[in-house]
Amino acid sequence: MTDTISALISNSAQSGGSQVAQATSDSKSASGRAKISADFNNFLTLLTTQLTHQDPLSPLDTHQFTNQLVQFAAVEQQIQQSENLEKLVTLMEGSKATTSEGIGYLGKTVLHSNSNRFFLQEEGDAKLQYVLPPEVNNARFEIKNADGKIVYSDNFAALAIVDKGGNFRLEESGGKTLTYSLPQGSAQGLAVIYDSKGRLVHQETVGNHGVFVWDGNNSQQGERAEQGDYTFQVKALSNDGNAKQGEIIWHGFTNEQKRAPSGKYTFHLKHDPLPEGTNAEPIKYISSARVTGIKADTTDGLLLMLDNGLQIKSDKALAVYN
C-alpha cells in the first residue's frame, strides 16, 4: 500500500512539474490542481486504511507518511507557482499591448465630448468647441478659472440667415450674387461656399451689408469651379474675427486684456431664454486636451490622462492630432 501512495505522489509531481513548463501556453494549472486534489483524497483514504489495520506490535513509521505529506505540499506549491506564472505572463502580454498602443497618444491633443474643461498653456490659444441646439440664436460664453472666477466673457450669435437656405446652382460661366442677414450686433461674418460633396470651395470675410458676390472661382484650387449645386453660409464673427458657430478660439487674455496664467479653466455657454414650451436639447461641449500620461485598466482598457485633469477611455477620443 505504501508503494501505491508513492505512485500517487509521483504522478502528481509529474503533473505539477509539467504545468510549470507549460505556463506560457494554454492554462493547465486548473486541471493540475484538480488532479492533485483527487490524488490527495486518495492518499488520505489509503493512509487512514493503513493506520486502521496496522499491526500494533509493528506500527507504521511516522517519518514515512510525514515525508509523503511534505511531498504532496511541494507538488501543490509547484502548481501554485504555475498559476502565478500564468497570471504574470497574461499581465505582461496585456501591459505590452497597452503600452505599445498608448505611446502613440503621449504628447498629442485629443478631442472628447461631454466636458467643458480645458488647460491653457503658457503660450498659444485654446480652441473651445460646442454644439448649440437649433432653437438658440444668441448666446454668451464665459471662461472661468479653477476658483470659479470669470476671467473672460463675450456675446456671440449663430449662423446668419441666407436666402433659399443657402442652396444655389452655378452655371458654366459667370458668378453668383448671394444675400444674407447677419444676426443683430454682428459687424462682420465669414462667407463660406461648399460643393455638393461638402468640400470647401471658397471663403472670405464679409461685412454686414448683406450682399456677397462670388465670381465662381475655387479659391482653394485656384481655378474655375465646376458647374453644379453649391451651398452658401455666413458665420457670424466676433470683433477679433473668430467664428462663433461650432468653435471659439480664446487667445488667453482676460477682460482686462492681460494674459491669463497657464492652468485649468472651464468654458460655459448661456443662451437667451427660449419661448415657453420649447424643448431644446442642452448645449453640448467638446473639449480638447493634451495627453500627459497613459494607464492600463483591467476593466476600461487604455486610459488617457489629460492635462485638464480628466481621464478618458482611448476609444472615447473623437479625434487625435499633434
Order of alpha helices (4+ residues) and beta strands (2+ residues): alpha-alpha-alpha-beta-beta-beta-beta-beta-beta-beta-beta-beta-beta-beta-beta-beta-beta-beta-beta-beta-beta-beta-beta
